[in-house]
């Protein structure tokens, strides 16, 4: 079995990342509009099984930037945010 052999174990992650990048390139050629932004590409790569850090790197970003984009997307879908009004603009 290839997974039990220590010589092949190191290469399995490299092969997996390479195949994920090739899949991303191919799917970007097919549907360019769907994978226009970084977050869509990262979501696709994470669906293929890449860790968040590797998916962000393959999509051309950093893990911290992708985490911030995910946070913004999550907060945006929660609805309107209540803004604080200035003390002078309140009605009496």
PyMOL Python script that loads the backbone (N, CA, C, O; Angstrom):
from pymol import cmd

cmd.read_pdbstr("""\
ATOM      1  N   UNK A   1       0.826  -1.167   0.000  1.00  0.00           N
ATOM      2  CA  UNK A   1       0.000   0.000   0.000  1.00  0.00           C
ATOM      3  C   UNK A   1       0.880   1.243   0.000  1.00  0.00           C
ATOM      4  O   UNK A   1       1.891   1.290   0.701  1.00  0.00           O
ATOM      5  N   UNK A   2       0.500   2.247  -0.782  1.00  0.00           N
ATOM      6  CA  UNK A   2       1.320   3.445  -0.909  1.00  0.00           C
ATOM      7  C   UNK A   2       1.268   4.311   0.343  1.00  0.00           C
ATOM      8  O   UNK A   2       2.264   4.949   0.682  1.00  0.00           O
ATOM      9  N   UNK A   3       0.145   4.351   1.032  1.00  0.00           N
ATOM     10  CA  UNK A   3       0.011   5.213   2.207  1.00  0.00           C
ATOM     11  C   UNK A   3       0.851   4.704   3.378  1.00  0.00           C
ATOM     12  O   UNK A   3       1.285   5.501   4.209  1.00  0.00           O
ATOM     13  N   UNK A   4       1.086   3.404   3.459  1.00  0.00           N
ATOM     14  CA  UNK A   4       1.866   2.847   4.559  1.00  0.00           C
ATOM     15  C   UNK A   4       3.369   3.014   4.345  1.00  0.00           C
ATOM     16  O   UNK A   4       4.136   2.953   5.306  1.00  0.00           O
ATOM     17  N   UNK A   5       3.795   3.221   3.122  1.00  0.00           N
ATOM     18  CA  UNK A   5       5.209   3.368   2.808  1.00  0.00           C
ATOM     19  C   UNK A   5       5.666   4.793   3.130  1.00  0.00           C
ATOM     20  O   UNK A   5       5.094   5.743   2.596  1.00  0.00           O
ATOM     21  N   UNK A   6       6.680   4.974   3.989  1.00  0.00           N
ATOM     22  CA  UNK A   6       7.102   6.316   4.390  1.00  0.00           C
ATOM     23  C   UNK A   6       7.679   7.149   3.248  1.00  0.00           C
ATOM     24  O   UNK A   6       7.651   8.378   3.320  1.00  0.00           O
ATOM     25  N   UNK A   7       8.203   6.511   2.190  1.00  0.00           N
ATOM     26  CA  UNK A   7       8.744   7.268   1.067  1.00  0.00           C
ATOM     27  C   UNK A   7       7.644   8.004   0.312  1.00  0.00           C
ATOM     28  O   UNK A   7       7.864   9.112  -0.179  1.00  0.00           O
ATOM     29  N   UNK A   8       6.481   7.410   0.215  1.00  0.00           N
ATOM     30  CA  UNK A   8       5.382   8.014  -0.528  1.00  0.00           C
ATOM     31  C   UNK A   8       4.560   8.983   0.315  1.00  0.00           C
ATOM     32  O   UNK A   8       3.865   9.835  -0.239  1.00  0.00           O
ATOM     33  N   UNK A   9       4.621   8.876   1.608  1.00  0.00           N
ATOM     34  CA  UNK A   9       3.784   9.691   2.482  1.00  0.00           C
ATOM     35  C   UNK A   9       4.064  11.180   2.307  1.00  0.00           C
ATOM     36  O   UNK A   9       3.132  11.984   2.291  1.00  0.00           O
ATOM     37  N   UNK A  10       5.310  11.551   2.177  1.00  0.00           N
ATOM     38  CA  UNK A  10       5.664  12.961   2.024  1.00  0.00           C
ATOM     39  C   UNK A  10       5.153  13.531   0.707  1.00  0.00           C
ATOM     40  O   UNK A  10       4.825  14.714   0.626  1.00  0.00           O
ATOM     41  N   UNK A  11       5.086  12.704  -0.310  1.00  0.00           N
ATOM     42  CA  UNK A  11       4.684  13.180  -1.626  1.00  0.00           C
ATOM     43  C   UNK A  11       3.176  13.242  -1.820  1.00  0.00           C
ATOM     44  O   UNK A  11       2.704  13.932  -2.724  1.00  0.00           O
ATOM     45  N   UNK A  12       2.420  12.547  -1.005  1.00  0.00           N
ATOM     46  CA  UNK A  12       0.972  12.530  -1.193  1.00  0.00           C
ATOM     47  C   UNK A  12       0.356  13.919  -1.014  1.00  0.00           C
ATOM     48  O   UNK A  12      -0.547  14.288  -1.765  1.00  0.00           O
ATOM     49  N   UNK A  13       0.819  14.681  -0.049  1.00  0.00           N
ATOM     50  CA  UNK A  13       0.271  16.029   0.138  1.00  0.00           C
ATOM     51  C   UNK A  13       0.676  16.957  -1.007  1.00  0.00           C
ATOM     52  O   UNK A  13      -0.102  17.821  -1.412  1.00  0.00           O
ATOM     53  N   UNK A  14       1.879  16.781  -1.524  1.00  0.00           N
ATOM     54  CA  UNK A  14       2.336  17.593  -2.658  1.00  0.00           C
ATOM     55  C   UNK A  14       1.497  17.284  -3.894  1.00  0.00           C
ATOM     56  O   UNK A  14       1.084  18.196  -4.612  1.00  0.00           O
ATOM     57  N   UNK A  15       1.251  16.024  -4.138  1.00  0.00           N
ATOM     58  CA  UNK A  15       0.438  15.616  -5.283  1.00  0.00           C
ATOM     59  C   UNK A  15      -0.990  16.132  -5.124  1.00  0.00           C
ATOM     60  O   UNK A  15      -1.592  16.603  -6.089  1.00  0.00           O
ATOM     61  N   UNK A  16      -1.531  16.045  -3.915  1.00  0.00           N
ATOM     62  CA  UNK A  16      -2.889  16.532  -3.661  1.00  0.00           C
ATOM     63  C   UNK A  16      -3.023  18.024  -3.902  1.00  0.00           C
ATOM     64  O   UNK A  16      -3.999  18.471  -4.505  1.00  0.00           O
ATOM     65  N   UNK A  17      -2.048  18.803  -3.434  1.00  0.00           N
ATOM     66  CA  UNK A  17      -2.082  20.252  -3.656  1.00  0.00           C
ATOM     67  C   UNK A  17      -1.949  20.585  -5.140  1.00  0.00           C
ATOM     68  O   UNK A  17      -2.619  21.487  -5.643  1.00  0.00           O
ATOM     69  N   UNK A  18      -1.091  19.861  -5.829  1.00  0.00           N
ATOM     70  CA  UNK A  18      -0.905  20.108  -7.259  1.00  0.00           C
ATOM     71  C   UNK A  18      -2.175  19.810  -8.038  1.00  0.00           C
ATOM     72  O   UNK A  18      -2.556  20.574  -8.925  1.00  0.00           O
ATOM     73  N   UNK A  19      -2.826  18.712  -7.713  1.00  0.00           N
ATOM     74  CA  UNK A  19      -4.080  18.376  -8.387  1.00  0.00           C
ATOM     75  C   UNK A  19      -5.172  19.396  -8.077  1.00  0.00           C
ATOM     76  O   UNK A  19      -5.988  19.712  -8.943  1.00  0.00           O
ATOM     77  N   UNK A  20      -5.192  19.904  -6.868  1.00  0.00           N
ATOM     78  CA  UNK A  20      -6.185  20.919  -6.508  1.00  0.00           C
ATOM     79  C   UNK A  20      -5.948  22.210  -7.289  1.00  0.00           C
ATOM     80  O   UNK A  20      -6.900  22.845  -7.742  1.00  0.00           O
ATOM     81  N   UNK A  21      -4.683  22.600  -7.448  1.00  0.00           N
ATOM     82  CA  UNK A  21      -4.380  23.798  -8.237  1.00  0.00           C
ATOM     83  C   UNK A  21      -4.754  23.608  -9.702  1.00  0.00           C
ATOM     84  O   UNK A  21      -5.285  24.522 -10.332  1.00  0.00           O
ATOM     85  N   UNK A  22      -4.481  22.429 -10.243  1.00  0.00           N
ATOM     86  CA  UNK A  22      -4.867  22.154 -11.627  1.00  0.00           C
ATOM     87  C   UNK A  22      -6.381  22.176 -11.790  1.00  0.00           C
ATOM     88  O   UNK A  22      -6.893  22.681 -12.789  1.00  0.00           O
ATOM     89  N   UNK A  23      -7.094  21.633 -10.819  1.00  0.00           N
ATOM     90  CA  UNK A  23      -8.556  21.657 -10.870  1.00  0.00           C
ATOM     91  C   UNK A  23      -9.068  23.094 -10.806  1.00  0.00           C
ATOM     92  O   UNK A  23     -10.022  23.443 -11.502  1.00  0.00           O
ATOM     93  N   UNK A  24      -8.445  23.925  -9.983  1.00  0.00           N
ATOM     94  CA  UNK A  24      -8.851  25.327  -9.889  1.00  0.00           C
ATOM     95  C   UNK A  24      -8.610  26.055 -11.210  1.00  0.00           C
ATOM     96  O   UNK A  24      -9.457  26.832 -11.652  1.00  0.00           O
ATOM     97  N   UNK A  25      -7.476  25.812 -11.835  1.00  0.00           N
ATOM     98  CA  UNK A  25      -7.194  26.446 -13.124  1.00  0.00           C
ATOM     99  C   UNK A  25      -8.202  26.025 -14.185  1.00  0.00           C
ATOM    100  O   UNK A  25      -8.671  26.848 -14.972  1.00  0.00           O
ATOM    101  N   UNK A  26      -8.525  24.753 -14.198  1.00  0.00           N
ATOM    102  CA  UNK A  26      -9.465  24.245 -15.200  1.00  0.00           C
ATOM    103  C   UNK A  26     -10.869  24.805 -14.987  1.00  0.00           C
ATOM    104  O   UNK A  26     -11.524  25.228 -15.941  1.00  0.00           O
ATOM    105  N   UNK A  27     -11.327  24.809 -13.742  1.00  0.00           N
ATOM    106  CA  UNK A  27     -12.678  25.301 -13.467  1.00  0.00           C
ATOM    107  C   UNK A  27     -12.751  26.820 -13.671  1.00  0.00           C
ATOM    108  O   UNK A  27     -13.816  27.338 -14.006  1.00  0.00           O
ATOM    109  N   UNK A  28     -11.647  27.536 -13.476  1.00  0.00           N
ATOM    110  CA  UNK A  28     -11.617  28.972 -13.737  1.00  0.00           C
ATOM    111  C   UNK A  28     -11.713  29.249 -15.228  1.00  0.00           C
ATOM    112  O   UNK A  28     -12.330  30.234 -15.634  1.00  0.00           O
ATOM    113  N   UNK A  29     -11.117  28.402 -16.043  1.00  0.00           N
ATOM    114  CA  UNK A  29     -11.238  28.550 -17.490  1.00  0.00           C
ATOM    115  C   UNK A  29     -12.672  28.319 -17.946  1.00  0.00           C
ATOM    116  O   UNK A  29     -13.163  29.012 -18.836  1.00  0.00           O
ATOM    117  N   UNK A  30     -13.337  27.355 -17.343  1.00  0.00           N
ATOM    118  CA  UNK A  30     -14.696  27.007 -17.752  1.00  0.00           C
ATOM    119  C   UNK A  30     -15.693  28.079 -17.325  1.00  0.00           C
ATOM    120  O   UNK A  30     -16.512  28.517 -18.133  1.00  0.00           O
ATOM    121  N   UNK A  31     -15.633  28.506 -16.071  1.00  0.00           N
ATOM    122  CA  UNK A  31     -16.599  29.465 -15.532  1.00  0.00           C
ATOM    123  C   UNK A  31     -15.856  30.592 -14.823  1.00  0.00           C
ATOM    124  O   UNK A  31     -15.722  30.592 -13.599  1.00  0.00           O
ATOM    125  N   UNK A  32     -15.380  31.541 -15.604  1.00  0.00           N
ATOM    126  CA  UNK A  32     -14.550  32.621 -15.081  1.00  0.00           C
ATOM    127  C   UNK A  32     -15.326  33.536 -14.126  1.00  0.00           C
ATOM    128  O   UNK A  32     -14.766  34.004 -13.134  1.00  0.00           O
ATOM    129  N   UNK A  33     -16.597  33.794 -14.412  1.00  0.00           N
ATOM    130  CA  UNK A  33     -17.377  34.716 -13.581  1.00  0.00           C
ATOM    131  C   UNK A  33     -17.636  34.164 -12.185  1.00  0.00           C
ATOM    132  O   UNK A  33     -17.640  34.916 -11.210  1.00  0.00           O
ATOM    133  N   UNK A  34     -17.849  32.866 -12.085  1.00  0.00           N
ATOM    134  CA  UNK A  34     -18.162  32.264 -10.790  1.00  0.00           C
ATOM    135  C   UNK A  34     -16.962  32.295  -9.845  1.00  0.00           C
ATOM    136  O   UNK A  34     -17.127  32.442  -8.634  1.00  0.00           O
ATOM    137  N   UNK A  35     -15.765  32.158 -10.392  1.00  0.00           N
ATOM    138  CA  UNK A  35     -14.550  32.108  -9.576  1.00  0.00           C
ATOM    139  C   UNK A  35     -13.725  33.379  -9.726  1.00  0.00           C
ATOM    140  O   UNK A  35     -12.494  33.340  -9.728  1.00  0.00           O
ATOM    141  N   UNK A  36     -14.412  34.495  -9.850  1.00  0.00           N
ATOM    142  CA  UNK A  36     -13.738  35.768 -10.040  1.00  0.00           C
ATOM    143  C   UNK A  36     -13.060  36.262  -8.763  1.00  0.00           C
ATOM    144  O   UNK A  36     -11.949  36.788  -8.815  1.00  0.00           O
ATOM    145  N   UNK A  37     -13.720  36.097  -7.628  1.00  0.00           N
ATOM    146  CA  UNK A  37     -13.146  36.601  -6.384  1.00  0.00           C
ATOM    147  C   UNK A  37     -12.396  35.506  -5.628  1.00  0.00           C
ATOM    148  O   UNK A  37     -12.583  34.314  -5.870  1.00  0.00           O
ATOM    149  N   UNK A  38     -11.563  35.939  -4.727  1.00  0.00           N
ATOM    150  CA  UNK A  38     -10.681  35.037  -3.981  1.00  0.00           C
ATOM    151  C   UNK A  38     -11.479  34.075  -3.107  1.00  0.00           C
ATOM    152  O   UNK A  38     -11.134  32.898  -2.994  1.00  0.00           O
ATOM    153  N   UNK A  39     -12.535  34.572  -2.496  1.00  0.00           N
ATOM    154  CA  UNK A  39     -13.301  33.751  -1.565  1.00  0.00           C
ATOM    155  C   UNK A  39     -13.966  32.562  -2.256  1.00  0.00           C
ATOM    156  O   UNK A  39     -14.056  31.482  -1.672  1.00  0.00           O
ATOM    157  N   UNK A  40     -14.427  32.745  -3.474  1.00  0.00           N
ATOM    158  CA  UNK A  40     -15.025  31.635  -4.218  1.00  0.00           C
ATOM    159  C   UNK A  40     -13.976  30.575  -4.542  1.00  0.00           C
ATOM    160  O   UNK A  40     -14.254  29.378  -4.471  1.00  0.00           O
ATOM    161  N   UNK A  41     -12.768  31.019  -4.897  1.00  0.00           N
ATOM    162  CA  UNK A  41     -11.698  30.062  -5.194  1.00  0.00           C
ATOM    163  C   UNK A  41     -11.265  29.302  -3.947  1.00  0.00           C
ATOM    164  O   UNK A  41     -11.002  28.101  -4.008  1.00  0.00           O
ATOM    165  N   UNK A  42     -11.190  29.999  -2.818  1.00  0.00           N
ATOM    166  CA  UNK A  42     -10.802  29.344  -1.563  1.00  0.00           C
ATOM    167  C   UNK A  42     -11.864  28.335  -1.141  1.00  0.00           C
ATOM    168  O   UNK A  42     -11.538  27.232  -0.704  1.00  0.00           O
ATOM    169  N   UNK A  43     -13.132  28.711  -1.272  1.00  0.00           N
ATOM    170  CA  UNK A  43     -14.215  27.779  -0.931  1.00  0.00           C
ATOM    171  C   UNK A  43     -14.144  26.519  -1.788  1.00  0.00           C
ATOM    172  O   UNK A  43     -14.357  25.414  -1.289  1.00  0.00           O
ATOM    173  N   UNK A  44     -13.845  26.682  -3.073  1.00  0.00           N
ATOM    174  CA  UNK A  44     -13.722  25.536  -3.972  1.00  0.00           C
ATOM    175  C   UNK A  44     -12.571  24.630  -3.540  1.00  0.00           C
ATOM    176  O   UNK A  44     -12.725  23.409  -3.495  1.00  0.00           O
ATOM    177  N   UNK A  45     -11.430  25.217  -3.224  1.00  0.00           N
ATOM    178  CA  UNK A  45     -10.267  24.424  -2.827  1.00  0.00           C
ATOM    179  C   UNK A  45     -10.479  23.735  -1.486  1.00  0.00           C
ATOM    180  O   UNK A  45     -10.026  22.608  -1.288  1.00  0.00           O
ATOM    181  N   UNK A  46     -11.163  24.405  -0.568  1.00  0.00           N
ATOM    182  CA  UNK A  46     -11.458  23.770   0.717  1.00  0.00           C
ATOM    183  C   UNK A  46     -12.445  22.625   0.541  1.00  0.00           C
ATOM    184  O   UNK A  46     -12.388  21.639   1.275  1.00  0.00           O
ATOM    185  N   UNK A  47     -13.347  22.747  -0.423  1.00  0.00           N
ATOM    186  CA  UNK A  47     -14.268  21.659  -0.729  1.00  0.00           C
ATOM    187  C   UNK A  47     -13.510  20.445  -1.253  1.00  0.00           C
ATOM    188  O   UNK A  47     -13.909  19.306  -1.008  1.00  0.00           O
ATOM    189  N   UNK A  48     -12.427  20.686  -1.967  1.00  0.00           N
ATOM    190  CA  UNK A  48     -11.604  19.582  -2.465  1.00  0.00           C
ATOM    191  C   UNK A  48     -10.773  18.930  -1.364  1.00  0.00           C
ATOM    192  O   UNK A  48     -10.224  17.845  -1.561  1.00  0.00           O
ATOM    193  N   UNK A  49     -10.678  19.586  -0.205  1.00  0.00           N
ATOM    194  CA  UNK A  49      -9.976  18.983   0.921  1.00  0.00           C
ATOM    195  C   UNK A  49      -8.695  19.673   1.338  1.00  0.00           C
ATOM    196  O   UNK A  49      -8.004  19.186   2.232  1.00  0.00           O
ATOM    197  N   UNK A  50      -8.359  20.789   0.721  1.00  0.00           N
ATOM    198  CA  UNK A  50      -7.155  21.512   1.119  1.00  0.00           C
ATOM    199  C   UNK A  50      -7.394  22.238   2.439  1.00  0.00           C
ATOM    200  O   UNK A  50      -8.495  22.733   2.682  1.00  0.00           O
ATOM    201  N   UNK A  51      -6.382  22.306   3.284  1.00  0.00           N
ATOM    202  CA  UNK A  51      -6.512  23.117   4.505  1.00  0.00           C
ATOM    203  C   UNK A  51      -6.664  24.598   4.142  1.00  0.00           C
ATOM    204  O   UNK A  51      -6.296  25.009   3.042  1.00  0.00           O
ATOM    205  N   UNK A  52      -7.196  25.382   5.048  1.00  0.00           N
ATOM    206  CA  UNK A  52      -7.493  26.795   4.779  1.00  0.00           C
ATOM    207  C   UNK A  52      -6.241  27.572   4.370  1.00  0.00           C
ATOM    208  O   UNK A  52      -6.298  28.405   3.466  1.00  0.00           O
ATOM    209  N   UNK A  53      -5.118  27.308   5.026  1.00  0.00           N
ATOM    210  CA  UNK A  53      -3.880  28.031   4.716  1.00  0.00           C
ATOM    211  C   UNK A  53      -3.401  27.723   3.296  1.00  0.00           C
ATOM    212  O   UNK A  53      -3.024  28.633   2.558  1.00  0.00           O
ATOM    213  N   UNK A  54      -3.415  26.452   2.914  1.00  0.00           N
ATOM    214  CA  UNK A  54      -2.979  26.063   1.576  1.00  0.00           C
ATOM    215  C   UNK A  54      -3.949  26.553   0.506  1.00  0.00           C
ATOM    216  O   UNK A  54      -3.530  26.943  -0.583  1.00  0.00           O
ATOM    217  N   UNK A  55      -5.240  26.533   0.814  1.00  0.00           N
ATOM    218  CA  UNK A  55      -6.243  27.008  -0.141  1.00  0.00           C
ATOM    219  C   UNK A  55      -6.088  28.506  -0.385  1.00  0.00           C
ATOM    220  O   UNK A  55      -6.210  28.968  -1.519  1.00  0.00           O
ATOM    221  N   UNK A  56      -5.821  29.257   0.665  1.00  0.00           N
ATOM    222  CA  UNK A  56      -5.625  30.699   0.516  1.00  0.00           C
ATOM    223  C   UNK A  56      -4.380  30.990  -0.313  1.00  0.00           C
ATOM    224  O   UNK A  56      -4.391  31.879  -1.165  1.00  0.00           O
ATOM    225  N   UNK A  57      -3.322  30.253  -0.068  1.00  0.00           N
ATOM    226  CA  UNK A  57      -2.082  30.446  -0.823  1.00  0.00           C
ATOM    227  C   UNK A  57      -2.280  30.105  -2.297  1.00  0.00           C
ATOM    228  O   UNK A  57      -1.788  30.821  -3.170  1.00  0.00           O
ATOM    229  N   UNK A  58      -2.987  29.032  -2.576  1.00  0.00           N
ATOM    230  CA  UNK A  58      -3.224  28.628  -3.959  1.00  0.00           C
ATOM    231  C   UNK A  58      -4.124  29.620  -4.688  1.00  0.00           C
ATOM    232  O   UNK A  58      -4.025  29.776  -5.905  1.00  0.00           O
ATOM    233  N   UNK A  59      -4.998  30.287  -3.947  1.00  0.00           N
ATOM    234  CA  UNK A  59      -5.895  31.269  -4.552  1.00  0.00           C
ATOM    235  C   UNK A  59      -5.239  32.637  -4.695  1.00  0.00           C
ATOM    236  O   UNK A  59      -5.837  33.553  -5.260  1.00  0.00           O
ATOM    237  N   UNK A  60      -4.028  32.784  -4.195  1.00  0.00           N
ATOM    238  CA  UNK A  60      -3.299  34.037  -4.331  1.00  0.00           C
ATOM    239  C   UNK A  60      -3.547  35.020  -3.209  1.00  0.00           C
ATOM    240  O   UNK A  60      -3.535  36.231  -3.430  1.00  0.00           O
ATOM    241  N   UNK A  61      -3.771  34.520  -2.017  1.00  0.00           N
ATOM    242  CA  UNK A  61      -4.043  35.373  -0.868  1.00  0.00           C
ATOM    243  C   UNK A  61      -3.361  34.790   0.362  1.00  0.00           C
ATOM    244  O   UNK A  61      -2.578  33.845   0.263  1.00  0.00           O
ATOM    245  N   UNK A  62      -3.666  35.360   1.514  1.00  0.00           N
ATOM    246  CA  UNK A  62      -3.133  34.836   2.766  1.00  0.00           C
ATOM    247  C   UNK A  62      -4.278  34.288   3.606  1.00  0.00           C
ATOM    248  O   UNK A  62      -5.443  34.611   3.375  1.00  0.00           O
ATOM    249  N   UNK A  63      -3.936  33.465   4.572  1.00  0.00           N
ATOM    250  CA  UNK A  63      -4.961  32.866   5.425  1.00  0.00           C
ATOM    251  C   UNK A  63      -5.673  33.931   6.254  1.00  0.00           C
ATOM    252  O   UNK A  63      -6.880  33.833   6.471  1.00  0.00           O
ATOM    253  N   UNK A  64      -4.954  34.937   6.716  1.00  0.00           N
ATOM    254  CA  UNK A  64      -5.571  36.002   7.513  1.00  0.00           C
ATOM    255  C   UNK A  64      -6.550  36.824   6.677  1.00  0.00           C
ATOM    256  O   UNK A  64      -7.621  37.198   7.155  1.00  0.00           O
ATOM    257  N   UNK A  65      -6.181  37.100   5.437  1.00  0.00           N
ATOM    258  CA  UNK A  65      -7.060  37.859   4.553  1.00  0.00           C
ATOM    259  C   UNK A  65      -8.336  37.082   4.245  1.00  0.00           C
ATOM    260  O   UNK A  65      -9.428  37.650   4.228  1.00  0.00           O
ATOM    261  N   UNK A  66      -8.194  35.799   4.005  1.00  0.00           N
ATOM    262  CA  UNK A  66      -9.362  34.961   3.719  1.00  0.00           C
ATOM    263  C   UNK A  66     -10.251  34.848   4.949  1.00  0.00           C
ATOM    264  O   UNK A  66     -11.476  34.852   4.830  1.00  0.00           O
ATOM    265  N   UNK A  67      -9.652  34.749   6.117  1.00  0.00           N
ATOM    266  CA  UNK A  67     -10.448  34.694   7.348  1.00  0.00           C
ATOM    267  C   UNK A  67     -11.250  35.984   7.529  1.00  0.00           C
ATOM    268  O   UNK A  67     -12.402  35.942   7.962  1.00  0.00           O
ATOM    269  N   UNK A  68     -10.654  37.114   7.203  1.00  0.00           N
ATOM    270  CA  UNK A  68     -11.368  38.389   7.295  1.00  0.00           C
ATOM    271  C   UNK A  68     -12.501  38.462   6.271  1.00  0.00           C
ATOM    272  O   UNK A  68     -13.585  38.952   6.588  1.00  0.00           O
ATOM    273  N   UNK A  69     -12.266  37.981   5.052  1.00  0.00           N
ATOM    274  CA  UNK A  69     -13.324  37.964   4.043  1.00  0.00           C
ATOM    275  C   UNK A  69     -14.488  37.072   4.462  1.00  0.00           C
ATOM    276  O   UNK A  69     -15.651  37.407   4.235  1.00  0.00           O
ATOM    277  N   UNK A  70     -14.170  35.943   5.070  1.00  0.00           N
ATOM    278  CA  UNK A  70     -15.230  35.054   5.554  1.00  0.00           C
ATOM    279  C   UNK A  70     -16.013  35.702   6.687  1.00  0.00           C
ATOM    280  O   UNK A  70     -17.231  35.552   6.773  1.00  0.00           O
ATOM    281  N   UNK A  71     -15.309  36.423   7.556  1.00  0.00           N
ATOM    282  CA  UNK A  71     -15.987  37.111   8.658  1.00  0.00           C
ATOM    283  C   UNK A  71     -16.923  38.186   8.124  1.00  0.00           C
ATOM    284  O   UNK A  71     -18.047  38.329   8.604  1.00  0.00           O
ATOM    285  N   UNK A  72     -16.461  38.942   7.134  1.00  0.00           N
ATOM    286  CA  UNK A  72     -17.298  39.979   6.540  1.00  0.00           C
ATOM    287  C   UNK A  72     -18.515  39.381   5.843  1.00  0.00           C
ATOM    288  O   UNK A  72     -19.614  39.928   5.928  1.00  0.00           O
ATOM    289  N   UNK A  73     -18.317  38.262   5.157  1.00  0.00           N
ATOM    290  CA  UNK A  73     -19.443  37.603   4.493  1.00  0.00           C
ATOM    291  C   UNK A  73     -20.458  37.102   5.517  1.00  0.00           C
ATOM    292  O   UNK A  73     -21.665  37.222   5.308  1.00  0.00           O
ATOM    293  N   UNK A  74     -19.979  36.550   6.601  1.00  0.00           N
ATOM    294  CA  UNK A  74     -20.867  36.043   7.643  1.00  0.00           C
ATOM    295  C   UNK A  74     -21.653  37.188   8.287  1.00  0.00           C
ATOM    296  O   UNK A  74     -22.853  37.052   8.527  1.00  0.00           O
ATOM    297  N   UNK A  75     -20.992  38.308   8.567  1.00  0.00           N
ATOM    298  CA  UNK A  75     -21.662  39.449   9.188  1.00  0.00           C
ATOM    299  C   UNK A  75     -22.620  40.143   8.228  1.00  0.00           C
ATOM    300  O   UNK A  75     -23.649  40.673   8.650  1.00  0.00           O
ATOM    301  N   UNK A  76     -22.291  40.143   6.952  1.00  0.00           N
ATOM    302  CA  UNK A  76     -23.151  40.773   5.962  1.00  0.00           C
ATOM    303  C   UNK A  76     -24.473  40.028   5.840  1.00  0.00           C
ATOM    304  O   UNK A  76     -25.513  40.648   5.617  1.00  0.00           O
ATOM    305  N   UNK A  77     -24.445  38.737   5.981  1.00  0.00           N
ATOM    306  CA  UNK A  77     -25.662  37.951   5.831  1.00  0.00           C
ATOM    307  C   UNK A  77     -26.547  38.002   7.071  1.00  0.00           C
ATOM    308  O   UNK A  77     -27.668  37.494   7.043  1.00  0.00           O
ATOM    309  N   UNK A  78     -26.069  38.603   8.156  1.00  0.00           N
ATOM    310  CA  UNK A  78     -26.863  38.695   9.382  1.00  0.00           C
ATOM    311  C   UNK A  78     -27.901  39.803   9.330  1.00  0.00           C
ATOM    312  O   UNK A  78     -28.707  39.913  10.253  1.00  0.00           O
ATOM    313  N   UNK A  79     -27.916  40.611   8.313  1.00  0.00           N
ATOM    314  CA  UNK A  79     -28.893  41.688   8.214  1.00  0.00           C
ATOM    315  C   UNK A  79     -28.274  43.039   8.498  1.00  0.00           C
ATOM    316  O   UNK A  79     -27.054  43.191   8.560  1.00  0.00           O
ATOM    317  N   UNK A  80     -29.150  44.015   8.670  1.00  0.00           N
ATOM    318  CA  UNK A  80     -28.676  45.382   8.909  1.00  0.00           C
ATOM    319  C   UNK A  80     -28.068  45.504  10.298  1.00  0.00           C
ATOM    320  O   UNK A  80     -28.515  44.870  11.254  1.00  0.00           O
ATOM    321  N   UNK A  81     -27.072  46.309  10.377  1.00  0.00           N
ATOM    322  CA  UNK A  81     -26.432  46.573  11.654  1.00  0.00           C
ATOM    323  C   UNK A  81     -26.985  47.882  12.213  1.00  0.00           C
ATOM    324  O   UNK A  81     -27.271  48.812  11.458  1.00  0.00           O
ATOM    325  N   UNK A  82     -27.131  47.950  13.497  1.00  0.00           N
ATOM    326  CA  UNK A  82     -27.632  49.150  14.148  1.00  0.00           C
ATOM    327  C   UNK A  82     -26.461  50.101  14.343  1.00  0.00           C
ATOM    328  O   UNK A  82     -25.452  49.758  14.958  1.00  0.00           O
ATOM    329  N   UNK A  83     -26.619  51.290  13.810  1.00  0.00           N
ATOM    330  CA  UNK A  83     -25.545  52.266  13.957  1.00  0.00           C
ATOM    331  C   UNK A  83     -25.844  53.177  15.137  1.00  0.00           C
ATOM    332  O   UNK A  83     -27.003  53.439  15.459  1.00  0.00           O
ATOM    333  N   UNK A  84     -24.807  53.644  15.761  1.00  0.00           N
ATOM    334  CA  UNK A  84     -24.963  54.563  16.885  1.00  0.00           C
ATOM    335  C   UNK A  84     -25.166  55.973  16.340  1.00  0.00           C
ATOM    336  O   UNK A  84     -24.407  56.447  15.495  1.00  0.00           O
ATOM    337  N   UNK A  85     -26.192  56.618  16.838  1.00  0.00           N
ATOM    338  CA  UNK A  85     -26.454  57.992  16.422  1.00  0.00           C
ATOM    339  C   UNK A  85     -25.698  58.951  17.329  1.00  0.00           C
ATOM    340  O   UNK A  85     -25.388  58.642  18.479  1.00  0.00           O
ATOM    341  N   UNK A  86     -25.419  60.093  16.790  1.00  0.00           N
ATOM    342  CA  UNK A  86     -24.751  61.123  17.577  1.00  0.00           C
ATOM    343  C   UNK A  86     -25.727  61.681  18.604  1.00  0.00           C
ATOM    344  O   UNK A  86     -26.939  61.669  18.388  1.00  0.00           O
ATOM    345  N   UNK A  87     -25.208  62.157  19.693  1.00  0.00           N
ATOM    346  CA  UNK A  87     -26.047  62.676  20.775  1.00  0.00           C
ATOM    347  C   UNK A  87     -26.843  63.894  20.328  1.00  0.00           C
ATOM    348  O   UNK A  87     -27.965  64.083  20.799  1.00  0.00           O
ATOM    349  N   UNK A  88     -26.322  64.714  19.453  1.00  0.00           N
ATOM    350  CA  UNK A  88     -27.007  65.922  19.000  1.00  0.00           C
ATOM    351  C   UNK A  88     -28.109  65.660  17.998  1.00  0.00           C
ATOM    352  O   UNK A  88     -28.947  66.536  17.782  1.00  0.00           O
ATOM    353  N   UNK A  89     -28.146  64.503  17.381  1.00  0.00           N
ATOM    354  CA  UNK A  89     -29.139  64.236  16.349  1.00  0.00           C
ATOM    355  C   UNK A  89     -30.394  63.555  16.877  1.00  0.00           C
ATOM    356  O   UNK A  89     -31.282  63.221  16.092  1.00  0.00           O
ATOM    357  N   UNK A  90     -30.490  63.342  18.174  1.00  0.00           N
ATOM    358  CA  UNK A  90     -31.675  62.711  18.759  1.00  0.00           C
ATOM    359  C   UNK A  90     -32.808  63.717  18.898  1.00  0.00           C
ATOM    360  O   UNK A  90     -32.588  64.905  19.133  1.00  0.00           O
ATOM    361  N   UNK A  91     -34.013  63.213  18.748  1.00  0.00           N
ATOM    362  CA  UNK A  91     -35.188  64.052  18.970  1.00  0.00           C
ATOM    363  C   UNK A  91     -35.509  64.097  20.448  1.00  0.00           C
ATOM    364  O   UNK A  91     -35.332  63.115  21.169  1.00  0.00           O
ATOM    365  N   UNK A  92     -35.965  65.207  20.871  1.00  0.00           N
ATOM    366  CA  UNK A  92     -36.351  65.363  22.274  1.00  0.00           C
ATOM    367  C   UNK A  92     -37.831  65.433  22.437  1.00  0.00           C
ATOM    368  O   UNK A  92     -38.323  65.565  23.558  1.00  0.00           O
TER     369      UNK A  92
END
""", "prot")
cmd.dss("prot")
cmd.show_as("cartoon", "prot")
cmd.util.cbc("prot")
cmd.orient("prot")
